[in-house]
Amino acid sequence: MEGTNPVNKKLAAALSGGAVLVLALSGCSDDSNEKLDSWAKQVCDKVQPQAKKIEAANTAIQKETSDNSEPEQVQQTDSQAFQDMSDAYKAIGDAVDKAGAPPVDGGDKKQQNAVKELDKISTSYADLKKKVDKLDTGDQAKFADGLKDIAGQLDTLSQDGSDALKNLEEGDVGKAMAKQESCKSASATPSGS
């Protein structure tokens, strides 16, 4: 049992990074224009439930790792969490897609890039689910090695997601999003320690 625990902690840490970047749809500002505010509200209202879903998946994995669980249980929890995260990132991508381009310079490009990145992240989480499903829970050492590999991929994934959202939130778009209640409450969600 001990063998998987440090690896699981790394997994949970990598996932926290992924959750934080979705919750980071905020900043600080006051002035903006009505069209942009309306665009930001549309996106933020759709993002909030997905941010909660990612947070819940993250919490489930952290709980599993701290309980020193059996490999089968870890596999089951991780698999479900990766599925939820895949669905959530897809839904965020769809929300940004449906909202249209934000009314700022280069808004089209911002929107397209964000949607493309978010969809890519969704697919990557779906791939991680397949990988975790295939891990051999009967062999403790192999299972731990498999998790280590997945944790490494999660690190990269967190960075990709962070970049995708950072680019979308630059300048006035980020300021408008920061004013939205739903984005504020999403970003205020405490991440499990």
C-alpha positions as CSV (number, residue, x, y, z in Angstrom):
1,M,0.0,0.0,0.0
2,E,2.7,2.5,1.0
3,G,4.2,2.3,-2.5
4,T,1.4,4.2,-4.3
5,N,1.0,6.9,-1.7
6,P,3.8,9.4,-2.7
7,V,2.9,8.9,-6.3
8,N,-0.7,9.6,-5.6
9,K,0.2,12.8,-3.7
10,K,2.1,13.9,-6.8
11,L,-1.0,13.1,-8.9
12,A,-3.2,15.1,-6.6
13,A,-0.7,18.0,-6.6
14,A,-0.7,18.0,-10.4
15,L,-4.5,17.9,-10.5
16,S,-4.7,20.8,-8.1
17,G,-2.8,22.8,-10.6
18,G,-5.4,21.9,-13.3
19,A,-8.3,22.9,-11.1
20,V,-6.8,26.1,-10.0
21,L,-6.4,27.4,-13.5
22,V,-10.1,27.0,-14.2
23,L,-10.9,28.7,-10.9
24,A,-8.5,31.5,-12.0
25,L,-11.1,33.0,-14.2
26,S,-10.8,36.2,-12.2
27,G,-8.7,39.3,-11.7
28,C,-9.4,42.8,-10.5
29,S,-11.0,45.7,-12.3
30,D,-14.0,48.1,-12.6
31,D,-14.4,49.7,-16.0
32,S,-15.5,47.8,-19.1
33,N,-18.2,48.0,-21.7
34,E,-21.6,46.5,-21.7
35,K,-21.1,44.1,-24.6
36,L,-18.0,42.7,-23.0
37,D,-19.7,42.4,-19.6
38,S,-22.5,40.6,-21.2
39,W,-20.0,38.2,-23.0
40,A,-18.1,37.6,-19.7
41,K,-21.4,36.9,-17.8
42,Q,-22.4,34.3,-20.4
43,V,-19.0,32.5,-20.1
44,C,-18.7,32.8,-16.4
45,D,-22.2,31.5,-15.7
46,K,-21.4,28.4,-17.7
47,V,-17.9,28.0,-16.3
48,Q,-18.9,28.0,-12.6
49,P,-20.6,24.6,-12.5
50,Q,-17.7,23.1,-14.5
51,A,-15.2,24.6,-12.1
52,K,-17.1,23.0,-9.2
53,K,-17.1,19.7,-11.1
54,I,-13.3,19.9,-11.5
55,E,-12.9,20.8,-7.9
56,A,-15.0,17.9,-6.8
57,A,-12.9,15.5,-9.0
58,N,-9.7,16.9,-7.5
59,T,-11.0,16.5,-4.0
60,A,-12.0,12.9,-4.7
61,I,-8.5,12.1,-5.8
62,Q,-6.9,13.9,-2.9
63,K,-9.2,12.0,-0.4
64,E,-8.3,8.7,-2.1
65,T,-4.6,9.4,-1.8
66,S,-4.7,10.5,1.8
67,D,-6.7,7.3,2.8
68,N,-3.9,5.1,1.6
69,S,-6.4,3.2,-0.5
70,E,-6.1,-0.1,-2.4
71,P,-5.0,0.2,-6.0
72,E,-8.5,-0.9,-7.3
73,Q,-10.1,2.0,-5.4
74,V,-7.5,4.5,-6.5
75,Q,-8.0,3.3,-10.1
76,Q,-11.8,3.7,-9.9
77,T,-11.6,7.1,-8.3
78,D,-9.0,8.4,-10.7
79,S,-10.8,7.0,-13.7
80,Q,-14.1,8.8,-12.7
81,A,-12.2,12.0,-11.9
82,F,-10.5,12.1,-15.3
83,Q,-13.8,11.5,-17.0
84,D,-15.4,14.3,-15.1
85,M,-12.5,16.6,-15.9
86,S,-12.7,15.7,-19.5
87,D,-16.4,16.5,-19.6
88,A,-15.9,19.8,-17.7
89,Y,-13.1,21.1,-20.0
90,K,-15.3,20.2,-23.0
91,A,-18.2,22.1,-21.5
92,I,-16.0,25.1,-20.8
93,G,-14.7,25.0,-24.4
94,D,-18.3,24.8,-25.7
95,A,-19.3,27.7,-23.5
96,V,-16.5,29.9,-24.9
97,D,-17.4,28.7,-28.4
98,K,-21.2,29.5,-28.0
99,A,-20.4,32.9,-26.5
100,G,-18.8,33.9,-29.7
101,A,-15.7,36.1,-29.9
102,P,-15.3,38.6,-27.1
103,P,-15.8,42.2,-28.3
104,V,-12.1,43.2,-28.1
105,D,-9.2,43.5,-30.6
106,G,-8.2,40.1,-31.8
107,G,-11.3,38.5,-30.0
108,D,-11.8,36.0,-32.7
109,K,-8.4,34.6,-32.4
110,K,-8.5,34.6,-28.6
111,Q,-11.8,32.7,-28.7
112,Q,-10.7,30.1,-31.3
113,N,-7.4,29.4,-29.5
114,A,-9.1,29.0,-26.2
115,V,-11.7,26.6,-27.6
116,K,-9.0,24.6,-29.4
117,E,-6.9,24.3,-26.3
118,L,-9.8,23.5,-24.0
119,D,-11.0,20.7,-26.4
120,K,-7.4,19.4,-26.5
121,I,-7.3,19.3,-22.7
122,S,-10.6,17.5,-22.6
123,T,-9.3,14.8,-25.0
124,S,-6.1,14.5,-23.0
125,Y,-8.1,13.8,-19.8
126,A,-10.1,11.2,-21.7
127,D,-6.8,9.6,-22.8
128,L,-5.6,9.6,-19.2
129,K,-8.8,7.8,-18.1
130,K,-8.1,5.1,-20.6
131,K,-4.6,4.8,-19.3
132,V,-5.6,4.6,-15.7
133,D,-8.3,2.0,-16.6
134,K,-5.6,-0.2,-18.2
135,L,-3.2,-0.1,-15.2
136,D,-2.5,-3.5,-13.5
137,T,-3.9,-3.2,-10.0
138,G,-2.7,-6.7,-9.2
139,D,1.0,-5.6,-9.4
140,Q,1.7,-2.9,-6.8
141,A,5.0,-1.8,-8.3
142,K,3.7,-1.6,-11.9
143,F,0.6,0.3,-10.7
144,A,2.8,2.8,-8.9
145,D,5.0,3.2,-12.1
146,G,1.9,3.7,-14.2
147,L,0.6,6.4,-11.8
148,K,3.9,8.1,-11.9
149,D,3.7,8.3,-15.7
150,I,0.2,9.7,-15.5
151,A,1.3,12.3,-12.9
152,G,4.0,13.5,-15.3
153,Q,1.4,14.0,-18.1
154,L,-0.8,15.8,-15.7
155,D,1.9,18.4,-15.0
156,T,2.1,19.2,-18.7
157,L,-1.7,19.2,-19.0
158,S,-2.0,21.8,-16.1
159,Q,0.4,24.0,-17.9
160,D,-1.4,23.8,-21.2
161,G,-4.7,24.6,-19.6
162,S,-3.2,27.5,-17.7
163,D,-1.8,29.0,-20.9
164,A,-5.1,28.5,-22.8
165,L,-7.0,30.5,-20.2
166,K,-4.3,33.1,-19.6
167,N,-4.4,34.0,-23.2
168,L,-8.2,34.3,-23.2
169,E,-8.1,36.4,-20.0
170,E,-5.6,39.0,-21.1
171,G,-6.5,42.6,-20.9
172,D,-10.1,43.8,-20.9
173,V,-11.6,40.3,-21.2
174,G,-10.1,39.3,-17.9
175,K,-11.2,42.5,-16.3
176,A,-14.8,41.9,-17.4
177,M,-14.7,38.3,-16.2
178,A,-13.4,39.4,-12.8
179,K,-16.5,41.5,-12.3
180,Q,-18.9,38.6,-12.7
181,E,-20.3,37.1,-9.6
182,S,-20.2,33.6,-11.0
183,C,-16.5,33.9,-11.9
184,K,-15.8,35.4,-8.4
185,S,-17.5,32.5,-6.7
186,A,-15.7,30.0,-8.9
187,S,-12.4,31.5,-8.1
188,A,-13.1,31.8,-4.4
189,T,-13.7,28.0,-4.1
190,P,-11.0,26.8,-1.7
191,S,-8.9,24.0,-3.1
192,G,-8.5,21.0,-0.7
193,S,-5.4,21.0,1.3
